[in-house]
Amino acid sequence: MRLFLAAFLWVSLASAAVTFRVAKSANPSADERDAYTRIEQAMQLAVNRYNRLTTRANKSITAQYVPSVQTADGNFNGNIRFGKNRSYMNERTALHEISHTLGIGQTRAFDTRCSANNWPGATRLLQSWDGSSAKINCGGGHIWPYGLNYDNEFNQTNADRHCLLIDAMLADGLAS
């Protein structure tokens, strides 16, 4: 019984809790059905990756299909909107937008820490990958490296590092 309780406690403490739902029309058109399927697939991949790799990312997200949105956008309130352009309905975009729901470009702490380059834990992690001169760059509500701002930045290593870096930034006070 103690072993079970210890295992349960470890899993509870070591697991992030990012969840999502896709808001859907009552009578979706063919275009909406296609978009919902693509958004669900992208979000599921991204949420699975965040939940596998992070311990601090906790957010309940509502994803929407809003054709008037040019690309996609995410807000700290937990809302992600995907526009009509299907090329943005992918895991890379979902990971990137989830980071906005967690505070990237959305919180006073983000702005303050970016201005001072005050990400002690996240910087150490980044430097373990990219060398002692590596630093987190901020601008326009985004970060780099590993912000997954463009499709050409996406690969499995960068996607994993994105999640790990966001987790370290959360530990440094991103969402405070």
N, C-alpha and C positions, 0 to 999 in steps of 0.2 A: 504494500500500500504506500509506503514512504517513497519507493522508487517511482511509482506512478505519479504521486503528487509532485515529486521533484521534476520529473519529466514534463508534466503539465505546466508547472511554474516556469521552467526554462523556455518551453515553446511559447507561453504567453508573453514572457518578457523579451524573447528574441524575435518576435514576429511583429512586423508592421501591420497596420490595419487600414490599408487603402482599399476602398470599395467604390463601385460605380453602378450607375443605372443609366440607361439611355431613355430620355424623354421621347415619347412617340405620339404621333397623331392617332386619334381614334380610328380614322379611315385613311390609312396612308396610301399615297400614290405609288406607282411603280418606282419613281425617282426616290421617294422617301424610303421605301422598303430596301432598295439597293444601298442607300446611304446608311441606314440603320445597321444593316449587316456589316458593312465595311467599318463603321465606327465601333460596333461591338467587338469585332475581331481585333482592331487596333488597340482599343482600350483594354481588352482582356490580356493581350500580350504585355502591354505596358504595366498594368496593375500586377500581373503575375511577377514581373521582373522586380518592381519596387518591393513587393511583399517578400520576395525571396532574398533580397539583398539589403534591405534597410530594417532598422529597429526603431526609428523615430518618426517615420513618415506615417501620419495618421490623418486621413481625410475621407469624407464621404462625398463623392463627386457625382454631379449630374452632367451628363454629356448630352448635347443637343445638336440637331441638324438645323442650321440657319443659313439658307442659301445666299443671303445677302452678305454674309461674312466673307471677306476676300480670301483668307487662308484658314486660320483657326486662332482662337484666343482662349486663355485661361485666366481665372480670377481667384483671388484668395478666398472668396466666399464658397468655392468648390464647384463653380460652374465652368464648363468647357464648351465652347461653341465651335463646330466644324462647319465650314462653308461648302459651297457647291463643288469646288475643285477636288475631284477624287484623289489627286496626287498627294493631298495632305491627310488623307484618311489612312494613316500608317502608324506603325509602332513608334517611329522616331518622333513624329509630331505629337502623339499621345504622351510620350515620356516628357517631352519639352513642355507641353501644356500642363501636365501634372505638376511639374516643378513650379509653375506660376501659382497653382492652387496651394502649394506648400510655402510660398512666400517670395520666390524669385521675382524681383521687380515689383513686388506688391506690398511690402511692409516698410515701415520706418526703419526697423532694424536692418533690413537689406540695404537701404540707402546709406545709413550711418556706417555700417560695417564696410560697405564698398568704398565709401569716401576715405576711410582710414586704412583700407586693406587689412581689416581686423578679422581674419578668419584663421585663428591659430591652429585648430585641429584639422580643418579642411586644407589649409596650406601645407601642413606636414604630410597629409595623405597625398596631395597633388605632387609634392616634391619627391615622394617615394616612387612615383611613377615616372615623372618627367625631369627630375634633376633638381639640384639645390636652388637654382635661380627661378624655378617655375613659380608663378603667382596667379591668383584668380583675378581675371580682368572682368570689369563690369561696365556696362554702357547700354543705354536705351532699355533698361529693364531686363537685361540679359546678362549671362556670364559666358566666359570662354576661358580656357578650353573645356570641353565636355558638356557644354550647354545644349548640344544637339540642335543648334540654330538652323542648320541646313542639312538637306538629305545627304550631301557628300561627306558629312561628318559621321554618318551612322555606320557602325559595324558592331559586332557582338562585344568586343572589348570596350569600345567607347560607350556603348549603352550601359554596360555594367558599371563602368567608372562614373558615368553620369549619376546613376542611382547612389553609388557609394559616396560621391562628392556631395550630393544634396543632403544625404544623411549626416555627413560630417558638418555641413553648414547648419543644419538644424541643431546639432549638438552645440555649435558655436553661438546659437541664438538667432537664427534666421527668422523664426516666426514670432519672436518676442515683441 
